[in-house]
Amino acid sequence: MTSTGSNGRLGNQFIRNLAVSLLAEKHNLKVDYYNKDLINKLGINLFSGSNSYKNIINLTDDNYFDIYNCDNLNYNLETNRHYFQTKKITNLLYNYLHEDKIKSNIIERNPFKHRYNKNNDLLVHIRLTDAEKFNPGFKYYINAIKKINFDTLYISTDHKNNYMVRNLLKIYPKSEIIDFEEIHTFQFASTCKHIILSHGSFSATIGYLSFFSDVYYPEYMPDKIWHGDMFSIDNWIKLGPSQYITSYPFAGKVDQSQLVFAAGEVIYANDDQSGDWWWGSKVGPGGTNVKGWFPHIYVKKIIPDFKLI
């Protein structure tokens, strides 16, 4: 029989279980789900059919849609070696969760359902502990918060004593830390009108379950992030580097990690830098990402530092 395991935290298990459930429903697979009862509390009924086989094949990010689209499946699936957090797979999961019937079940099971469309609150999720080195940083949260008009700021985090959390509480003294168990955190957070996500599967799951919210997320950088691009949802708002147009050519020294550009090129850089030299990037030959230092007086900002994707 196909089964899902305990690899990763609840967010990872949620995404894996849901990805397997969609395959099980299509091929009538019998599946033993890890944490099935816990996920059922969200109003999500993971599918288990009647088909079980002697042979087994590995389910991977690469073959997921081959199996999803095949007419006949005659194998059990080994599901626990992958996390199924690619852009294509997670968009499939997001669209499934937002189908009317599924969405209605989730809303009905939410003990905070009275809050949907009846608040102007902001939820900030700050993923830390073992993934703190991947966190988008304090300025990311501050800059994002400043863009939003809200009534009450709620903070959800796995490290309440972290300096970022403490500083947010000082800057916004009326803000509140929500201290629910994981399922209730998903449910409460998803009712807030505005949501600022961090990285990681727990943060992504908050976004997937948010049906009436403006959802903001940090730019995906595959060279710095341990998971797939599971935040690129069409109606979410990406917060990332601003775009600048170069006013003058600059013959930078490549051996000193400086950018070289002509007038009229687009440079990507964060706004919160100080000093005469800024760090940025541009699209190089063959679509490569070329990074380096440049004199910021050579460029002019052309696009706000967040946009609808």
Backbone torsions as a table, in degrees:
resi	resn	phi	psi	omega
1	MET	NA	144.5	174.9
2	THR	-70.6	142.2	177.8
3	SER	-144.2	158.1	172.6
4	THR	-113.7	148.5	-173.3
5	GLY	-110.0	-168.1	-173.4
6	SER	-97.4	10.9	-179.0
7	ASN	-57.5	128.1	178.0
8	GLY	82.5	175.6	178.6
9	ARG	-83.1	-173.5	-172.4
10	LEU	-60.0	-39.0	179.0
11	GLY	-61.0	-42.5	176.6
12	ASN	-63.4	-42.0	-180.0
13	GLN	-65.7	-39.0	178.5
14	PHE	-59.3	-49.1	-177.2
15	ILE	-66.9	-44.0	179.5
16	ARG	-63.0	-46.9	-178.8
17	ASN	-61.3	-41.9	-178.6
18	LEU	-68.3	-39.3	178.3
19	ALA	-62.5	-41.4	179.1
20	VAL	-70.6	-37.8	-179.6
21	SER	-59.6	-39.1	179.3
22	LEU	-65.3	-37.2	175.9
23	LEU	-69.3	-41.1	-179.4
24	ALA	-61.9	-41.0	-179.8
25	GLU	-66.4	-36.0	-179.1
26	LYS	-72.5	-35.1	-174.5
27	HIS	-113.2	12.5	178.0
28	ASN	54.2	40.9	-178.9
29	LEU	-79.5	140.9	171.7
30	LYS	-84.3	125.7	-173.8
31	VAL	-133.6	136.1	171.1
32	ASP	-101.7	111.0	-174.2
33	TYR	-95.8	133.5	172.3
34	TYR	-75.7	132.5	-179.9
35	ASN	63.7	30.9	-179.5
36	LYS	-59.8	-45.7	-177.5
37	ASP	-64.4	-35.1	179.7
38	LEU	-67.2	-43.7	180.0
39	ILE	-69.9	-30.0	176.6
40	ASN	-61.6	-27.3	178.1
41	LYS	-62.8	-20.5	177.2
42	LEU	-80.7	-6.4	-176.4
43	GLY	90.9	17.8	-178.7
44	ILE	-110.5	116.6	-179.1
45	ASN	-97.2	104.2	-179.9
46	LEU	-70.8	135.2	-172.3
47	PHE	-83.8	136.8	169.8
48	SER	-137.0	123.7	-177.6
49	GLY	-100.4	-144.8	-174.6
50	SER	-117.6	-10.4	-174.4
51	ASN	-84.6	126.2	175.3
52	SER	-139.7	141.0	-172.1
53	TYR	-127.1	165.7	177.9
54	LYS	-78.2	-37.5	-176.4
55	ASN	-90.3	158.9	-176.7
56	ILE	-139.7	143.8	174.2
57	ILE	-127.7	154.4	178.7
58	ASN	-75.6	132.0	171.3
59	LEU	-93.7	124.9	-176.8
60	THR	-128.4	170.1	173.2
61	ASP	-58.6	-36.0	-173.1
62	ASP	-77.5	-33.2	-176.8
63	ASN	-102.6	5.1	-175.6
64	TYR	-55.1	-49.9	-175.4
65	PHE	-77.0	-22.5	171.7
66	ASP	-63.1	-42.8	179.4
67	ILE	-73.1	-39.4	179.1
68	TYR	-60.4	-38.6	-173.6
69	ASN	-94.0	-6.4	-177.0
70	CYS	-73.3	155.4	-177.3
71	ASP	-79.9	-36.9	-177.2
72	ASN	-134.2	130.4	176.5
73	LEU	-117.4	121.9	-175.9
74	ASN	-117.5	29.9	-177.8
75	TYR	-138.5	152.0	161.7
76	ASN	-76.5	162.7	-176.9
77	LEU	-114.1	132.3	168.7
78	GLU	-88.7	111.0	-168.1
79	THR	-107.2	-8.0	-163.8
80	ASN	-93.3	5.2	-179.5
81	ARG	-97.6	-4.8	-178.4
82	HIS	-136.1	166.0	-174.8
83	TYR	-114.5	-13.3	173.1
84	PHE	59.7	48.7	-176.3
85	GLN	-115.6	29.9	174.6
86	THR	-75.9	162.8	179.2
87	LYS	-59.0	-43.6	-175.4
88	LYS	-67.9	-43.2	-178.5
89	ILE	-68.9	-46.0	-177.0
90	THR	-69.8	-27.9	173.0
91	ASN	-67.3	-36.3	174.6
92	LEU	-61.7	-44.4	179.7
93	LEU	-64.6	-43.6	178.9
94	TYR	-59.2	-45.9	-179.8
95	ASN	-64.6	-36.4	177.2
96	TYR	-63.7	-46.1	-179.1
97	LEU	-63.0	-24.9	-177.6
98	HIS	-96.9	6.5	169.7
99	GLU	-65.3	146.1	-171.0
100	ASP	-54.3	-46.1	-176.4
101	LYS	-66.9	-45.9	-178.9
102	ILE	-65.9	-46.2	179.0
103	LYS	-57.6	-43.8	-179.2
104	SER	-63.0	-40.0	178.7
105	ASN	-63.5	-42.5	-178.9
106	ILE	-65.5	-44.3	179.3
107	ILE	-62.1	-43.9	-176.6
108	GLU	-64.2	-33.3	-177.9
109	ARG	-84.5	-6.4	-176.6
110	ASN	-80.3	117.3	-179.3
111	PRO	-67.1	-11.7	178.7
112	PHE	-106.0	21.6	-173.3
113	LYS	-62.1	-22.0	178.5
114	HIS	-65.4	-14.3	-178.8
115	ARG	-86.1	-18.5	-178.1
116	TYR	-55.4	128.3	176.3
117	ASN	59.2	18.9	-179.0
118	LYS	-130.3	27.7	177.0
119	ASN	-150.2	164.4	173.1
120	ASN	-125.4	44.2	-175.1
121	ASP	-89.7	157.1	178.6
122	LEU	-119.0	127.0	174.5
123	LEU	-107.8	125.1	175.6
124	VAL	-111.7	119.8	176.7
125	HIS	-100.3	125.4	-177.1
126	ILE	-119.9	103.1	-179.7
127	ARG	-84.4	125.4	-175.2
128	LEU	-135.5	-127.1	-175.9
129	THR	42.1	-116.5	-173.6
130	ASP	-70.9	-12.8	-179.2
131	ALA	-111.8	17.6	-176.3
132	GLU	-60.2	-33.9	-178.2
133	LYS	-65.8	-17.4	178.4
134	PHE	-96.0	-6.2	-176.8
135	ASN	-59.1	140.7	-178.0
136	PRO	-68.1	-11.4	172.6
137	GLY	102.9	157.6	-174.9
138	PHE	-61.1	-40.3	-178.8
139	LYS	-65.4	-29.6	175.4
140	TYR	-59.0	-47.4	-178.6
141	TYR	-67.5	-44.3	-179.5
142	ILE	-61.9	-47.9	-179.7
143	ASN	-62.8	-37.4	178.9
144	ALA	-68.2	-44.7	-179.1
145	ILE	-60.8	-38.9	-177.9
146	LYS	-64.5	-19.3	-178.5
147	LYS	-84.4	-7.6	-169.5
148	ILE	-119.3	132.9	170.8
149	ASN	-90.8	122.0	-174.4
150	PHE	-144.4	166.9	177.7
151	ASP	-95.6	-60.5	-178.1
152	THR	-120.9	135.8	176.8
153	LEU	-99.5	122.0	174.8
154	TYR	-109.4	140.6	179.3
155	ILE	-118.3	129.0	173.3
156	SER	-117.1	127.3	-176.1
157	THR	-154.8	159.2	175.1
158	ASP	-100.6	11.2	178.1
159	HIS	-152.4	85.6	-173.3
160	LYS	-66.5	-20.9	-177.4
161	ASN	-96.0	5.4	177.5
162	ASN	-65.2	149.1	-176.1
163	TYR	-60.3	-33.1	-179.9
164	MET	-65.3	-42.2	179.2
165	VAL	-66.7	-45.7	-179.6
166	ARG	-60.8	-41.4	-179.3
167	ASN	-69.0	-36.6	176.3
168	LEU	-63.8	-38.9	178.7
169	LEU	-66.0	-31.9	177.0
170	LYS	-72.6	-42.5	-178.4
171	ILE	-71.1	-37.6	180.0
172	TYR	-120.6	77.6	-172.4
173	PRO	-62.9	-18.7	178.7
174	LYS	-90.3	2.7	178.7
175	SER	-73.0	160.9	-176.4
176	GLU	-130.5	139.9	171.0
177	ILE	-89.1	126.1	175.7
178	ILE	-85.8	134.3	-172.3
179	ASP	-126.9	53.9	178.5
180	PHE	-93.4	166.2	167.2
181	GLU	-70.8	171.9	-165.8
182	GLU	-60.5	-45.3	-178.1
183	ILE	-63.5	-45.1	178.7
184	HIS	-68.0	-28.3	174.5
185	THR	-64.5	-47.3	174.8
186	PHE	-53.7	-47.6	-171.9
187	GLN	-69.9	-44.2	178.9
188	PHE	-67.7	-48.2	-176.7
189	ALA	-57.4	-39.0	-175.6
190	SER	-70.6	-10.5	177.9
191	THR	-91.5	-10.7	-178.7
192	CYS	-70.6	143.3	-177.3
193	LYS	-65.0	-36.9	-178.3
194	HIS	-124.2	137.3	-177.7
195	ILE	-136.4	126.7	174.4
196	ILE	-108.7	117.5	-176.5
197	LEU	-93.0	163.1	173.4
198	SER	-106.6	-148.0	170.2
199	HIS	-102.2	170.8	174.3
200	GLY	98.0	163.0	-173.1
201	SER	-71.8	-31.5	177.7
202	PHE	-63.8	-45.2	178.4
203	SER	-62.3	-44.9	-179.9
204	ALA	-61.2	-39.5	-179.0
205	THR	-64.6	-38.0	173.5
206	ILE	-54.8	-45.6	179.9
207	GLY	-64.6	-42.8	-179.1
208	TYR	-60.7	-32.7	-176.1
209	LEU	-91.3	4.6	-177.5
210	SER	-96.9	105.4	-171.8
211	PHE	-91.8	-22.7	-174.8
212	PHE	-127.8	25.4	-171.9
213	SER	-113.1	153.9	166.0
214	ASP	-86.4	119.3	-173.7
215	VAL	-111.7	125.1	179.3
216	TYR	-111.3	143.6	-179.0
217	TYR	-146.1	155.8	-179.4
218	PRO	-79.1	154.8	179.0
219	GLU	-58.0	138.9	178.1
220	TYR	-83.1	124.3	178.9
221	MET	-123.5	97.7	-172.6
222	PRO	-60.1	-22.6	179.0
223	ASP	-80.5	-8.0	-177.3
224	LYS	-122.6	-11.1	-173.6
225	ILE	-111.8	141.9	-174.7
226	TRP	-85.6	-12.9	-176.7
227	HIS	-113.0	176.1	178.6
228	GLY	-77.4	179.5	-177.7
229	ASP	-82.5	75.6	-176.0
230	MET	-97.6	11.0	-180.0
231	PHE	-109.2	-6.9	-176.5
232	SER	-81.7	75.3	177.2
233	ILE	-100.0	136.5	-168.1
234	ASP	-52.8	-42.5	-174.6
235	ASN	-98.8	12.8	173.0
236	TRP	-87.5	162.9	-175.0
237	ILE	-110.6	118.3	-179.1
238	LYS	-87.2	131.8	175.3
239	LEU	-107.1	116.8	-176.5
240	GLY	-154.6	-164.1	-178.7
241	PRO	-60.7	149.0	174.3
242	SER	-78.0	161.1	174.9
243	GLN	-103.3	136.2	179.5
244	TYR	-126.3	147.9	174.2
245	ILE	-104.3	135.5	-179.4
246	THR	-78.6	128.7	-180.0
247	SER	-85.9	-26.4	-177.0
248	TYR	-138.5	157.2	173.3
249	PRO	-73.6	152.7	178.1
250	PHE	-138.7	118.0	-179.6
251	ALA	-90.8	70.1	-177.1
252	GLY	-65.8	161.6	179.3
253	LYS	-97.3	109.5	-176.3
254	VAL	-61.0	-35.8	-178.5
255	ASP	-69.7	-9.0	176.0
256	GLN	-112.1	21.7	178.2
257	SER	57.6	40.8	177.5
258	GLN	-104.8	145.6	176.4
259	LEU	-75.0	148.9	172.1
260	VAL	-116.6	127.7	-179.9
261	PHE	-152.1	158.5	174.8
262	ALA	-97.2	168.8	174.2
263	ALA	-65.9	139.9	176.9
264	GLY	92.7	3.7	177.0
265	GLU	-86.4	159.2	178.7
266	VAL	-99.1	128.9	177.5
267	ILE	-116.6	140.3	177.9
268	TYR	-106.7	126.3	-178.5
269	ALA	-155.2	150.7	175.0
270	ASN	-76.7	144.5	-176.2
271	ASP	-76.5	-19.0	-169.4
272	ASP	-87.4	18.4	-179.6
273	GLN	-86.0	151.5	177.9
274	SER	-123.0	168.7	-179.3
275	GLY	91.3	174.7	-177.4
276	ASP	-78.3	-26.5	-177.3
277	TRP	-110.0	132.1	179.0
278	TRP	-116.3	155.9	175.7
279	TRP	-98.4	131.0	-179.4
280	GLY	-153.6	-171.6	-179.2
281	SER	-147.3	163.3	174.8
282	LYS	-147.2	165.3	176.8
283	VAL	-81.8	121.0	-178.1
284	GLY	-98.7	-166.1	-179.7
285	PRO	-58.3	135.9	178.6
286	GLY	68.6	19.3	179.1
287	GLY	80.0	11.7	179.2
288	THR	-68.9	154.7	178.8
289	ASN	-97.1	108.3	-176.7
290	VAL	-101.3	124.6	-177.0
291	LYS	-114.9	152.2	176.8
292	GLY	172.0	177.4	178.5
293	TRP	-86.5	149.9	177.1
294	PHE	-153.1	153.2	176.4
295	PRO	-74.5	120.1	-171.0
296	HIS	-68.5	-17.2	177.6
297	ILE	-72.5	-7.4	178.5
298	TYR	-85.3	-4.7	-174.3
299	VAL	-127.6	162.2	179.1
300	LYS	-135.5	132.1	-177.9
301	LYS	-67.4	136.0	-177.2
302	ILE	-121.2	-20.3	-176.5
303	ILE	-137.1	140.5	176.1
304	PRO	-57.4	158.9	-173.1
305	ASP	-84.8	17.0	163.3
306	PHE	-150.1	150.7	-177.0
307	LYS	-153.5	157.6	172.7
308	LEU	-73.5	134.1	180.0
309	ILE	-95.8	NA	NA
